[in-house]
Amino acid sequence: MTPSHSSFVDYVKLACEAGDGGDGCISFRREKHVPRGGPDGGDGGKGGDVWLEADADLGTLIDVRFHPLIRAKRGDNGRGKNQTGRNGEDIVIRVPVGTVISNEEGALADLKRPGQRYLAAAGGKGGAGNQHFATSTNQAPRRSSPGEPGKDCRLILELKLIADVGLVGLPNAGKSTLLTRLTAATPRIAPYPFTTLHPNLGIMEMGDFERVTIADIPGLIEGASKGVGLGDRFLRHIERTGLLVHMIAPDPAAFEGSEGGETPDAEAIEIGASLAVDAWQLVRMELESYSTRLAEKAEIVVISKSDLIPDGCIDQFLAALTAQSGGKLRSLALSSESGEGLGELRAAINAELAGLRVSDAGDAFTPPAAESETTDSSADDASAPLESSPQD
């Protein structure tokens, strides 16, 4: 189910405090017929850890927003008869797959696969009981050590949706409508700009055993990279995509002089083509301002709402876009209303993704076996760069 705007949370700050270790115990064995039983103080229990774990069933960080401070329990103190105190219970915070964990100094971990864990704060080690301090010259030590304090940290969690294809474009370009035609997603659709207020995901079936995840990103406007409109807040969700589908809707003002299916004059066609190129360049500029890597992703340019374009204009629009890109763009036209061109777009997406998989380009297609693997069985893994592996 697609979350509502109020429930879609992709950025939160989290404070984690691990449990302190329990104190060691000072105790001596006292038992009938056992003179000088010696020290038998047990060790303190270990404090609870705080873990973050990727969960494929979650799609938002809203649960973390309502619990911004997480405290694990401390370990119990040691007891006599060499009894070690109980360890503090670990806390596992479940977050969506695609969550990036960072602090003020930079990125710490990137949970890309279900089950991956990151040790956010390690619990303190339990203190030693007096049994550990017995020596040949001090057989009845009256000392123990306190438990170590647990670690604490302040984290920033950012959700970056994991999708194969990202739909980008100006507001009201037909992105959400296209998503409904390619997938079973049901985003909100209305005939005015900024209908989409949060990213929407859909699954496109390419065959019996192949699926493509498509992300619909809210519309961009000039100055988005500087916070205008909805800003660049949602561009992080297409950083992982391998392919961008850039939607460009025709401007009806360019065809006001034509009636019915009548072909507009050359000047009107030139104006319409120029407006299409301007729309493409505007979004490209915002992508480049946000991230050079994002702007370098493979791209398919789509003239949407082709049923509104008079006959004889579409080829000129596509030619203008191809010329502006130096012949590097793959461009096509479609109508989500009539279905014309949808098959061609499916084939183009399939071909582009196949090429990306072969060349191993883009984060969305990095084989898990090729990524750096670390274990998460010790507190040292908390410093592992950008990745920690799932537990067995």
Secondary structure by P-SEA (a helix, b strand, c coil): cccccccccccbbbbbbbbbbbbbbbbbbbcccccccccbbbbbbbcbbbbbbbbcccccaaaaaaccbbbbbbbbbbbcccccccccbbbbbbbccbbbbbccccccccccccccccccbbbbbbbbccccccccccccccccccbbbbbbbbbbbbbbbbccbbbbbccccaaaaaaaaacccccccccccccccbbbbbbbbccccbbbbbbbbcccccccccccccccccccccccccccbbbbbbcccccccccccccccaaaaaaaaaaaaaaaaaaaaaaaaacccccccbbbbbbccccccccccaaaaaaaaaaaacccccccccccccccaaaaaaaaaaaaaaaaaaaccccccccccccbbbbccccccccccccccccc
